[in-house]
Amino acid sequence: MFRTLDQADVRGKRVLVRVDLNVPVENGKVADTTRIERAAPTIREIADKGGKVILLSHFGRPKGPDPAQSLKPLAPAIAAVLKRPVAFAEDCIGERAAAAINAMKPGDILCLENTRFHPGEERNDPAFVAQLAALGDIFVNDAFSVAHRAHASVEGIGHRLPTYAGRTMQDELEALTKVLQSPIRPLTAIVGGAKVSTKLDLLGNLLEKVDTLIIGGGMANTFLAARGYSVGKSLCERDLLPTAREIMAKAKAKGREFVLPVDAVVAKTFAVNAPSRVLARVKTLVWNGPFGAFELEPFDIGTVEVAEAAAELTAAGNIITVAGGGDTVAALNAAGAAQRFTYVSTAGGAFLEWLEGKPLPGVEVLRAR
């Protein structure tokens, strides 16, 4: 289905590896190395097989070259995670990149400068794609978190060079494919977050696939209001009440279970009763969006309790759990539950678009063709 490193011969080859180094940096130091750690197995494997590992990534949203958004300070952080030297090139195309690559020996690791320093990156400009592709013999994409962007270093190179999924990309695709295309049923989705308006496509696609839909967070108020409950001064999208009624009617027509909060902490988030009862009989769970203001006590209780219930069921081998999205990951980490989920995706937009059923450009180029 997808080409992986199992099919790639990297020995002695120049391997362009797209990773996501868009990590939080504070005072010139990397504050969270999760994304680097996720890319490490792919980097080590290619290097150990005698490939020349050339890392490509964007960082921030620069408008042209900007020293404040250089990847240079990340090279030591990558080296620290890998416990191997990592060289740095002052550009991602042209003579400076080529010279650094020519100096490499098999097994060496080189980080190129921020791809977004060039306008051709986000435009997926064919001339820029050609300049990137000229630097490598093979392309490996290990950055699912940017797979929804049709950019030069994500999608463009995939049409110019033999292309494979890195190990983290492979894990992500296998986990997500299993959940939505061939899940062990009953399949339940938890959708939280503040607004229904940002999740309409998601809710529409999930209703086609899941047996139960659990709604939490601020968006639950809109559904409760649509059912005629008073939600006081809580966040509520009143212009979407007709849409909320349509979604609930569709769920009913399809025989789907639709779970809303039955109790609340100061009308902000809800505790565990309804979801825990539902989770006890579920076999597969996909989760996107926290239940309310998880970063503030006592409003974190809903998220923490449901996360804990899901984590315990996963640890006991009763349920497969897949979660993703920036806020969701932060909430599960805060609840101390992330490590016990089957798979937690660090991707935000890409995870959401996958659940919405949209094709992702960076994934489509990996399909066996």
C-alpha positions in Angstrom: 0.0 0.0 0.0 2.8 2.4 1.0 6.4 2.0 0.1 8.6 1.8 3.2 12.3 1.6 4.1 12.0 -2.2 3.7 11.9 -1.7 0.0 14.7 0.9 -0.1 18.4 0.3 -0.8 20.2 3.2 0.8 23.8 2.0 1.0 26.1 4.7 -0.3 23.1 6.8 -1.5 22.3 10.4 -0.7 19.0 10.1 1.2 16.9 13.2 1.6 14.8 12.7 4.7 11.9 15.1 5.4 11.5 15.4 9.2 9.5 17.8 11.3 12.0 20.0 13.2 9.4 22.7 13.9 10.0 22.3 17.6 9.6 24.8 20.5 12.8 26.7 21.0 13.4 29.0 24.1 16.5 31.1 24.5 18.2 29.2 21.7 17.6 25.8 23.3 15.1 23.2 22.2 12.4 23.0 24.8 10.7 19.8 23.7 12.5 17.1 21.7 9.5 14.8 21.1 9.6 15.4 17.3 13.3 14.8 17.1 12.9 11.6 19.1 10.1 10.4 16.7 12.5 10.9 13.7 15.5 9.2 15.4 14.7 5.6 14.4 14.5 6.4 10.7 17.7 8.5 10.8 19.7 5.8 12.7 18.5 3.0 10.4 19.5 4.8 7.2 22.9 5.8 8.7 23.5 2.3 10.0 22.7 0.9 6.5 25.4 3.1 5.0 23.2 5.9 3.6 24.1 9.5 3.8 21.3 11.1 5.8 20.4 14.6 4.6 17.7 16.2 6.8 15.1 18.6 5.3 12.7 20.6 7.5 10.9 23.9 7.8 10.9 26.0 11.0 8.4 28.7 11.8 6.9 30.9 9.1 9.9 33.1 7.9 9.4 35.5 5.0 12.8 34.8 3.4 16.1 34.1 5.2 15.9 35.0 8.9 18.7 34.1 11.4 16.1 33.9 14.2 14.4 31.0 12.4 17.6 29.1 11.3 17.8 25.4 12.0 21.4 25.8 13.0 20.8 25.7 16.8 18.8 22.4 16.2 21.8 20.5 14.9 23.3 20.0 18.4 19.9 19.0 19.7 19.5 16.4 17.0 23.1 15.2 17.7 22.2 14.9 21.5 19.2 12.7 20.8 21.0 10.5 18.2 24.3 10.4 20.2 26.0 11.0 16.9 27.6 14.0 15.2 25.2 16.1 13.0 26.7 18.6 10.5 24.9 21.7 9.3 24.7 23.4 5.8 23.9 27.1 5.6 21.4 26.6 2.7 19.0 23.8 1.6 19.8 24.2 -2.1 22.7 25.4 -4.3 26.5 25.4 -3.8 26.6 25.5 0.0 24.3 22.5 0.3 26.0 20.6 -2.5 29.5 21.2 -1.0 28.3 19.9 2.4 26.8 16.8 0.9 29.9 16.1 -1.3 31.9 16.0 2.0 29.7 13.3 3.5 30.7 9.7 4.0 28.2 6.8 4.2 26.6 6.9 7.7 27.1 10.7 8.1 24.2 13.0 9.1 23.7 16.5 7.7 21.0 19.0 8.5 20.1 21.5 5.7 18.9 25.0 6.4 15.2 25.9 6.8 13.3 25.0 3.5 11.0 28.0 4.1 13.8 30.5 3.6 12.9 30.0 -0.1 9.4 31.0 -1.4 9.5 28.0 -3.7 8.9 25.7 -0.8 5.3 26.6 0.1 4.5 27.3 -3.6 5.8 23.8 -4.5 7.6 25.5 -7.3 9.0 23.1 -9.9 12.4 24.9 -10.2 12.9 24.7 -6.4 11.7 21.1 -6.3 14.4 20.3 -9.0 17.1 22.0 -6.9 16.2 20.0 -3.8 15.9 16.7 -5.8 19.3 17.3 -7.4 20.9 16.8 -3.9 19.6 13.3 -3.3 19.2 9.8 -4.9 16.3 8.7 -2.6 13.5 10.6 -0.8 12.2 9.4 2.6 9.3 11.2 4.2 9.1 10.8 7.9 7.0 13.9 8.7 3.3 12.9 8.9 2.6 16.2 10.7 3.2 18.2 7.5 1.8 15.6 5.1 -1.4 17.7 4.5 0.7 20.4 2.9 1.5 20.2 -0.8 4.9 21.8 -0.4 8.2 21.1 -2.3 10.0 19.2 0.5 6.9 17.2 1.4 5.2 16.4 -1.9 7.1 17.9 -4.8 10.3 15.8 -4.4 8.2 12.6 -4.3 7.6 13.0 -8.0 11.3 13.3 -8.8 13.0 10.6 -6.7 12.2 7.1 -5.5 10.1 7.8 -2.4 9.6 5.8 0.8 7.9 6.3 4.2 10.2 6.6 7.2 9.5 4.4 10.2 7.5 7.0 12.1 5.4 7.8 9.0 4.9 4.1 8.6 3.7 3.6 12.2 1.4 6.6 11.9 -0.2 5.4 8.7 -0.6 1.8 9.9 -2.2 3.0 13.2 -4.6 5.4 11.5 -5.5 3.0 8.6 -6.3 0.3 11.1 -8.6 2.6 13.2 -10.7 4.0 10.4 -10.6 1.4 7.6 -10.6 -2.0 9.5 -11.3 -1.3 13.1 -12.3 -3.9 15.7 -15.8 -2.8 16.6 -17.5 -1.2 18.3 -15.6 1.9 17.2 -16.0 5.1 19.2 -14.8 8.6 18.5 -14.3 11.3 21.1 -14.4 14.8 19.6 -13.8 17.7 21.9 -12.5 21.3 21.6 -14.2 24.6 21.7 -16.1 25.0 18.4 -18.4 22.8 16.3 -17.6 25.1 13.3 -14.0 23.8 13.1 -15.1 20.2 13.2 -18.1 19.9 10.8 -16.1 17.9 8.2 -14.7 15.7 10.9 -18.1 14.9 12.4 -19.6 14.2 9.0 -16.9 11.7 8.1 -16.9 10.0 11.5 -20.6 9.5 11.5 -20.1 7.3 8.4 -17.6 5.1 10.2 -18.1 5.0 14.0 -20.7 3.2 16.1 -20.6 5.8 18.9 -19.7 9.5 18.9 -18.8 11.2 22.3 -18.9 15.0 22.2 -17.0 17.0 24.9 -15.5 20.4 25.5 -17.1 23.7 24.6 -18.6 22.3 21.5 -20.9 20.1 23.6 -22.8 23.2 24.7 -23.9 23.9 21.1 -25.4 20.4 20.9 -27.0 20.7 24.4 -28.5 24.1 23.4 -29.8 22.5 20.2 -31.6 19.9 22.3 -33.2 22.7 24.3 -31.0 22.8 27.4 -30.0 26.1 28.9 -26.2 26.5 28.8 -26.0 29.8 30.6 -23.1 32.0 29.6 -21.0 29.1 28.4 -19.4 29.1 25.0 -22.1 28.2 22.4 -22.4 28.8 18.6 -26.0 29.7 18.4 -25.9 30.2 14.6 -25.0 26.5 14.4 -28.0 25.1 16.3 -29.7 24.0 13.1 -26.5 22.3 12.0 -26.2 20.5 15.4 -29.7 19.3 15.1 -29.0 17.9 11.6 -25.9 16.1 12.8 -27.9 14.5 15.7 -30.7 13.5 13.3 -28.2 12.0 10.9 -26.7 10.0 13.8 -30.1 8.7 14.8 -31.0 7.8 11.3 -27.8 5.8 11.0 -28.4 4.1 14.3 -25.3 5.7 15.8 -25.0 6.3 19.6 -24.5 10.1 20.3 -23.2 10.8 23.8 -23.3 14.3 25.3 -22.2 15.4 28.8 -24.6 14.5 31.6 -22.9 16.6 34.3 -20.6 19.6 34.4 -18.0 21.3 36.6 -19.4 24.8 36.9 -21.0 24.4 33.4 -17.5 24.2 32.0 -16.5 20.5 31.6 -18.0 17.2 32.5 -16.9 14.4 34.7 -16.6 10.8 33.8 -20.0 9.1 34.1 -21.3 8.9 30.6 -18.1 8.3 28.7 -16.8 5.7 31.1 -19.9 3.7 30.8 -19.6 3.8 27.0 -15.8 3.1 27.0 -16.3 -0.1 29.0 -17.9 -1.7 25.9 -15.8 -0.2 23.2 -13.0 -2.0 21.3 -11.4 0.9 19.3 -11.3 4.5 20.3 -10.1 7.5 18.3 -9.8 10.9 20.1 -9.4 14.4 18.9 -9.9 17.5 21.1 -9.9 17.9 24.9 -13.0 18.2 27.2 -13.0 21.8 28.2 -10.2 24.0 29.7 -7.9 21.1 30.6 -5.1 23.4 31.5 -7.0 24.9 34.5 -8.1 23.0 37.6 -10.8 22.0 38.3 -11.9 22.2 34.7 -9.4 19.4 33.8 -11.4 16.7 35.6 -13.4 15.6 32.5 -10.3 15.2 30.3 -8.3 13.5 33.0 -11.0 11.0 34.0 -11.8 9.9 30.5 -8.1 9.7 29.6 -7.4 7.6 32.6 -10.3 5.3 31.9 -9.1 4.9 28.2 -5.5 4.3 29.3 -6.5 1.6 31.9 -8.6 -0.2 29.3 -5.7 0.0 26.8 -3.2 -1.3 29.4 -5.5 -4.2 30.2 -5.6 -5.1 26.4 -9.3 -4.4 26.2 -9.2 -1.5 23.7 -7.1 0.1 20.9 -6.7 3.8 21.5 -5.5 6.4 18.9 -5.3 10.1 19.7 -3.9 13.1 18.0 -3.9 16.9 17.6 -1.7 19.4 19.6 -4.2 20.2 22.3 -5.2 16.5 22.7 -1.6 15.4 23.1 -1.0 18.2 25.7 -4.2 17.2 27.5 -3.2 13.5 27.6 0.3 14.3 28.7 -1.2 16.5 31.5 -3.4 13.6 32.5 -0.3 11.3 32.6 -2.1 9.0 30.1 -0.4 9.5 26.7 2.3 6.7 27.3 -0.5 4.1 27.8 -2.4 4.8 24.6 -1.9 2.5 21.7 -0.8 5.4 19.5 -0.6 9.1 20.0 0.0 11.3 16.9 1.9 14.5 17.3 0.3 15.8 14.1 -2.4 18.4 14.4 -3.8 19.5 11.0 -2.7 16.3 9.2 -4.3 14.1 11.8 -7.6 16.1 11.6 -7.6 16.0 7.7 -7.0 12.2 7.8 -10.0 11.8 10.1 -12.0 14.0 7.8 -11.3 11.5 5.0 -9.2 14.0 2.9 -6.3 12.7 0.8 -2.9 14.0 2.2 -0.4 15.1 -0.5 2.6 13.9 1.4 1.0 10.5 1.9 -0.4 10.1 -1.7 3.2 10.2 -3.1 4.1 7.2 -1.0 1.5 4.9 -2.5 3.0 2.0 -4.4 2.8 3.0 -8.1 
